[in-house]
Amino acid sequence: MTRSTKLGPEEREAALTRLKEKELDILVVGGGIVGTGAALDAVTRGLSTGLLEARDWASGTSSRSSKLVHGGIRYLEQLDFRLVREALIERGLLLQRIAPHLVKPVRFLYPVQKRIFERFYVGAGMMLYDIFSYTGGRPPGVPHHRHLSKRQVMKAIPSLSNDALVGGITYYDAQVDDARYVASLARTASFYGAHVASRVNVEGFIKVGERVVGVKAHDLQTGEHFEVRARQVVNATGVWTDDTQRMVGERGTFKVRASKGIHLVVPRDRIQSAMGMIFRTEKSVLFVIPWGRHWLIGTTDTDWNLDKAHPAATAADIDYLLEHVNAVMAVPLTREDVEGVFAGLRPLLAGESDQTSKLSREHIVAHTVPGLVVVAGGKWTTYRVMAKDAIDAAADAMDGRIPPSTTQDIPLLGAEGYQAAWNKRGKIAHAFGVHKVRIEHLLNRYGTMTDELLDLIRAEPELGEPLPGADDYLAAEVVYAASHEGALHLDDVLARRTRISIEAWDRGVSAAPVAAKLMARVLGWDEEREALEVERYLQRVAAERASQQQPDDESADRVRLEAPDIVKVE
């Protein structure tokens, strides 16, 4: 069977039509990493599947992570070996099979400060980390850990303070553009036949007796209210799990607690280093992560009980990270070095500890009422296992023999043939008259779907020009986001299909009018709508900047919420 790889306005309309017309086997609520993963898992088992998201794909937690695909080296110290092993097996799958175009190895240094005991203790943990990575039946896809002398460390990382360490240990994990991955996952699920639609809010559940048989939905783009019927509904709403469960009218069997983590984005030239770094703090760990032309520095770990859609970073959060990273830097970073800041919420299973840093990263799947499966907790790296477990639970409650999960063997769109395309990148660049670096950029964002962007540029050469204030991104990427990747608003493109909102020195202010004009062509906006999209985006940027000057969470939250959403979710 041949299906379109597009996920544009027409595909959204077709999906909504099907959702209204027929009963589904599975309806997934929540378009983050777990929800989109569950939709792909269900549809590739042969189940008729729907997926609804109130905002944009990955607009919550799933676009605001540390961008790491990792086993979680700190969980070894907590003796959570099962979680670490599971995550390392998934890391290998993502690197080598599922998304080699999006998931890349990244090298980290752990600085050793005590000569004998610490080197032995941490080295033993790193060796266990390497061993676990082989237990999935395939090579890990990254090199083993290595011990370095102080001289070797200082040569590789001149920015470190000379008295910050006596040596170091390097190891590998992987990194990913988290939001791009989720959008690709939703698009892949659509390709296999799932009916997926963003900007559709679930406002309630339909029950027959005690059984959930569907949801009441509200299309936020058109204002239409409609119902979607399904044999099983999967609630994958992350930090919104408790809110969604309250709609059922049943008391939840567990609670999900939100922990805020913030990251700073600083230019690459502010830290001279050939690798990332991980440091122990009094509460958790601190990462310095290479990210293109930037470094990501994070993260914090604090309780959050305010607005879940727009968690805000405070001046205190920023100062905390700067203080800890500067403790090991020869030349300290200042607030002026910080180009971007983003805050996200981790969905942690509550009830085990008062400290969010001690709460479990395990996930739980429960049939809280007949017809409704809830999946919560977990970590980004293990999304595929969470999705599989959720659909397993739904399948167990359905009549008939349901095939097992196949997602361990299903690559995302753009993954098949990626390595061959990468090897030909010089020839591709020559054929299209594009610099080789541009082709590498596109291949590492779109894989073999890069052909579709190059076709756009061939038809309209001006689409090969970079966006103002965001040299890494081409105009064609904005058009493609709207026509093929489900972007419905300017914020979707600048904050998630690209990462201009955190990477650009002006956070996308210069790019916004140009991007809006390009999107208007695809989405049929008039001049008034185009101007509104830009205005709302500029208000968002201003509110985020202002919130980051506030001393506490309550003040930051109040200031951030002064910027209205382009589409209001009640």
Phi, psi and omega in degrees: 000139177253135179228159178287140174273358181283149170226073183248192182301321180293319179293324177297316180298317179296320179297316180297321179300315180293322180298325181283333191271327188224154176285135179266162167285312184229132169241123178258132177251118180118118185254039171270197184296321182285318180296313179294323176297321179293322178296317178294320179298315183293313185291329179278359168268359182092011180270139173290128195226139172237155179217124179239140178225132184288330181244229178258160175305129177066021184288345178262231183305323192291349176253004188233031181273186175282002179064027180250139168253104192211160179284336183089075185302329183287341180285343173298319181294334177273005179063026179269066187294324182298316180295317180296313180299314180301315182293322180291324175296317178295322178303315179297319178298314182294319181294319193253337186235309191280319184208061180295341178281339184252332185252123187232145176296146175220137184263137179236150171251132168256113181286132178265129183250347177235131196297315191254296188298313184295319180298318179293314185295310181290321179299322177296320177296318179296323179295319177297320177302313179297317182297314179301325185292345179267352190280000180270005177087008176215159177301153186288339180087000177221156178292167177285170176288159179219147174268137179237148172282170178299320180297318179296320179296313183294330177291321180282330184227078182298339183285347180288143175294140185297332182260015183275349186197164174245357180171196180195167175231130177254147176212170182243143163229207180219160179226163186206149167281100190301316182293318178298321180298315182295318178298321177293324179294316177298319180293322177294318177300318177298318179302322180277359173117001177288145178264101188246140180209125173269171182059036173235115185267132173274118185256355178177168179251146176265129181235143169243107190067236179264358187265134173280127182236007179163192181225159170263122188242154180228114177285108185286345177282322184248343184088357183288140174254138180204172180246148174235124180262143180206148178290326176220137176248135178249121178267107180235058189257013172058235183292347176269007186305313182297320179297317181293320180297327180297333178296335182284339181084013178243148176285131182294148179278349177209166181242149176246127183250140182265130175244126181274134173231132179244157177227145173258147175244119181235152181299149184299327184284355178282340178230118179272106182202143178268001182204168174284174181220151175228129182235146174279136173243176181292338182255322187203231176228158178240128178255141165242110194244126176294136184214081181061239179272015185224173167242142169257130179240121180188170016217170173268175182206086184227151180297145180222124181235017184254206185302125185277336183284330185226066177300140187245139173275142179254169175300324180294320177299314181296316180297323179300312181293317179298319180299317183286322179286326180290341179296341181240006183262141176290320176243113186293150173277153177238173177300329181293339178281345184276111180273325182216158177218137172221149182235140178222167181241129174271134175272103184254143177288121187274169173101356183258336184198152175283337181268128181296330180292344180260354181289157187287142169263009173292160175248164179224143175235130183216143171268085188291324172220158178304133178090355183229119176255134177246132174236132185208165180082209176077188180222160187307315186300327185262023183304321186294322178292318177300315180297316179300314181297322180294315180288328172303314181296319178294318181295324179298334182267000182258149177288148176094166183270115181262130180299155178287170180297143178237007189293344176294344181244009184249108178286154174290158175305134181097347183277320182295126179083006183300314184297321178296319178295320179298319180294337181261010190300326179295317180292321178298316180300317181295318183295325183261359180066033181245146179297144182303324180297324177295318180296319178298318177302312182293317180298325180277001175243330186236352182060223182286353173287354176307328178307322184291323177289321179294327175296322177298316182292322178297320180288324180225091184305332180296340177288350176277359180277146177288158178282148179301131177073006182214069189300338183286343188245139182262155178302325180302330182292329177290313178300315182295322179301320181283323185273332187236342191241015173076013178284125183249346182219160182302319179300324179302321183282311186285334182259334187232312178293325165244173177244034182301325184296337178248343185263327184285145182300329179257012178061027173098005182298317180291322184284336189304309182297321181292315180296320180296320179296321178293319179293325182302324179298321184278319188263359175073031178286144169273178185297325180295316180293319179301315180295322180295318179301316179295315181301313181296322180293316179296324177296321178299312181300313181298318181293320179294317178300316182293321182296329182284358173262355186277152186279338186215170184299317183297316179293316181297319179297317180297317181291318181298323184282358175290341177271118182286149174287151177293327174231120185278130175255116182285000000 
